[in-house]
């Protein structure tokens, strides 16, 4: 069963970068999810898809996968785009944009 190694993206609801400097090894789903006939919940026959392993670096995640004979695929990091923002620009003289609340 192949695994995926990736760096999780930042939460859209937060502006900070906390807890997003680790790498995650996550197993891919190999069988199709099915609906339970009694309750209607979706489930799979395998529980390994529920396992998420966190590593401080990409190299440690790859070393773990190699040591345990896990086939893996590494997804590259998304580039970080920063926007220059200044609170004082909201009150700048000669501002061209409307300032609304």
C-alpha positions as CSV (number, residue, x, y, z in Angstrom):
1,X,0.0,0.0,0.0
2,X,1.6,3.3,-1.1
3,X,2.1,6.2,1.3
4,X,2.2,9.9,0.7
5,X,4.7,12.2,2.4
6,X,3.7,15.9,2.4
7,X,3.9,19.1,4.3
8,X,0.4,20.2,5.3
9,X,-0.9,23.5,4.2
10,X,-1.7,26.3,6.6
11,X,-5.2,26.7,7.9
12,X,-7.1,29.4,6.0
13,X,-8.7,30.6,9.2
14,X,-5.4,31.5,10.9
15,X,-2.6,33.8,9.9
16,X,0.2,32.2,11.9
17,X,2.5,29.4,10.8
18,X,2.4,27.4,14.0
19,X,2.3,23.6,13.8
20,X,2.9,23.6,10.1
21,X,6.6,22.9,10.0
22,X,6.3,19.1,10.2
23,X,6.0,16.5,7.5
24,X,3.2,13.9,7.4
25,X,3.4,10.3,6.2
26,X,-0.2,9.2,5.3
27,X,-1.2,5.9,3.7
28,X,-3.3,6.0,0.6
29,X,-6.6,4.2,0.4
30,X,-6.4,1.0,-1.7
31,X,-10.0,-0.1,-1.5
32,X,-13.2,1.7,-2.2
33,X,-15.3,3.1,0.6
34,X,-18.7,1.6,1.0
35,X,-21.9,2.7,2.7
36,X,-23.0,0.7,5.7
37,X,-26.4,-0.8,4.9
38,X,-27.7,-0.4,8.5
39,X,-26.5,3.1,9.5
40,X,-25.5,4.6,6.1
41,X,-22.1,5.6,7.3
42,X,-19.2,5.3,4.9
43,X,-16.4,2.9,5.9
44,X,-13.5,1.0,4.5
45,X,-12.2,-2.5,5.2
46,X,-8.7,-1.2,6.1
47,X,-7.8,0.8,9.2
48,X,-4.3,1.8,8.0
49,X,-5.7,4.9,6.2
50,X,-6.5,6.3,9.7
51,X,-2.8,6.4,10.5
52,X,-1.0,9.8,10.2
53,X,2.7,9.9,11.3
54,X,4.3,13.3,11.9
55,X,8.0,13.9,11.4
56,X,10.1,17.0,12.0
57,X,11.9,16.8,8.6
58,X,11.2,15.3,5.2
59,X,14.4,13.2,5.4
60,X,13.2,11.5,8.6
61,X,9.9,10.6,7.0
62,X,11.6,9.1,4.0
63,X,14.0,7.2,6.2
64,X,11.1,5.7,8.2
65,X,9.3,4.6,5.0
66,X,12.5,3.0,3.6
67,X,13.3,1.3,6.9
68,X,9.8,-0.3,7.1
69,X,9.6,-1.1,3.3
70,X,6.8,1.3,2.6
71,X,6.4,2.5,-1.0
72,X,6.1,6.3,-0.8
73,X,5.5,9.4,-3.0
74,X,6.8,12.8,-1.8
75,X,4.7,15.8,-2.7
76,X,6.9,18.9,-3.0
77,X,6.3,21.9,-0.7
78,X,4.0,24.6,-2.0
79,X,5.8,28.0,-2.4
80,X,5.1,30.4,0.4
81,X,3.6,33.7,-0.9
82,X,3.8,36.6,1.5
83,X,1.8,39.8,1.1
84,X,3.2,43.0,2.5
85,X,0.7,44.5,4.9
86,X,0.9,47.5,7.0
87,X,-1.8,48.6,9.5
88,X,-0.7,52.3,9.1
89,X,-1.6,52.1,5.4
90,X,-5.3,52.1,6.4
91,X,-4.9,55.7,7.6
92,X,-2.4,57.0,5.1
93,X,-3.0,60.5,3.6
94,X,-4.0,60.5,-0.1
95,X,-5.3,57.0,0.1
96,X,-7.0,56.0,-3.2
97,X,-9.2,53.1,-1.9
98,X,-12.3,53.5,0.2
99,X,-11.9,52.4,3.8
100,X,-15.0,50.6,4.9
101,X,-15.8,48.6,8.1
